[in-house]
Each structure stands twice: as structure tokens, then as C-alpha cells.
């Protein structure tokens, strides 16, 4: 044994073996028992709290709060916790991460253009955006039969998800014999000339902001191309103009 200890290589091996054994003993008898027998406690209920209140409550209870996601369309006001993982009442070890899911508030949606569409197309357009078709008023007009010629909320109006938009539908006033020309992409001057050549005229002009198209370019029209009108009827135009869009902070309520 004495000769073995005098050998430098053997001496290093014995030292390394001793350190390895000591490390195993520390893990086995101290660290692992501490981890396994760590203090357990009940997860507090933080549903309905603001994000700041929830974080403070969890930290006071020796947990690690972490915001996992912010979701819109939740009934709770913005900034309130609507879900937590693990759930309240669960018995877990102190120091565990608790995930918070925070409400972003109700989803706000812009009303699409419904004028010139059929009821079926309008319903699909609204459903795709998260809105619903509301009251349908059938009204005599010079517009083509079964075409929407007015809508409860103008295009671009901000509504909460799930609200309804009423429309007025033409029951017609005799079938027209003039096919509405396609004016989209033309200038106002060109559109007016095309309409005049078809015995039609420019109706109401609606201006919309555009930073990509030249001013006074036709973005849309009502009635849509292909519909039939009588001589002298009008076609409403949606025209571009320069400027910036200002978001409205008021959201109309349903009637």
C-alpha cells in the first residue's frame, strides 16, 4: 500500500476516486433529499387580478410568475388574468413557475363594405371578420333587385366582435337594361366619361385614404360592375385621397 501511494499516477487515481465517491455521497445524502422533501404549498387563486397584482401575489408566495400569453375576445377587462397554470388550489413545490394568461379585452373589428353585395355575400363577409348580419330591410329603389344599397354602419366603423350590422336591400323598380361598367382603377375623370357614354352618371363620391395609389383613383363602386341599371341612374364611387388614417376610439352600440 505504501509503495502504491508513492506512485504518482496511482496517487492521482486514488484522489480522483475519493472526490467522485464524496460527490456521490453529497448528492445522495444531502442534495437529493433536500429536493425531494422541498416545501410544498397551495397555488393561490389569481384569476381576475391585474397582471401586476397577480405577479406580486405569486412572488409573495415564493412562486415564479410568468406571462404566457395575451388573448383577445375574453370577457374580462384588458390586463386581467383569466387563466393560470397550474390552477389555484394545486399543491406544488415553492419556487415553481406559474404561467399567467392575460386578457387583451374585446376584439375590435372594422366593418367591411357591404354595398353592392348580395345578402349571401354580405353574410359571408361579416362572418369572416367576426361580425353578424343584422336586420334586413327590403326597400323599393332604383338599385338592382336583391342588391344591398345601404348598411347600418359605414365601412371602416369599429365594432366589437359578435355585433350585428343591418342592411337595406333593394326589391327593385323594374329591370334595367344598361350594364354597369367596371370603373375600378380609373381616375374620376375617366370614370365620369365611361358612365356618360353608358347613359349613366356619377353619384355620391366617398373619399378613402391611400398612400399607395394616386389621388382620385376609383377604389370601389356601387353598384358593382355587371349589374343592370336604367338610363340616368347613378353609380357611387369610392375615391382615393392622400392623408393619414385616424382610428376612432368610440364604438357604436347595436340598436
Secondary structure by P-SEA (a helix, b strand, c coil): cccccccaaaaaaaaaaaaaaaaaaaaaccaaaaaaacbbbbbcccccccaaaaaaaaaaabbbbbbccccccccccccccccccccccccccccbbbbbbbbcccbbbbbcccccccaaaaaaaaaaacccccbbbbbbccccccccccccccccccccccbbbbbbbbcccccccccccccccccaaaaaaaaaaacccccbbbbbbbccccccccccccccccbbbcccbbbbbbbbbbbbbbbbccccccc
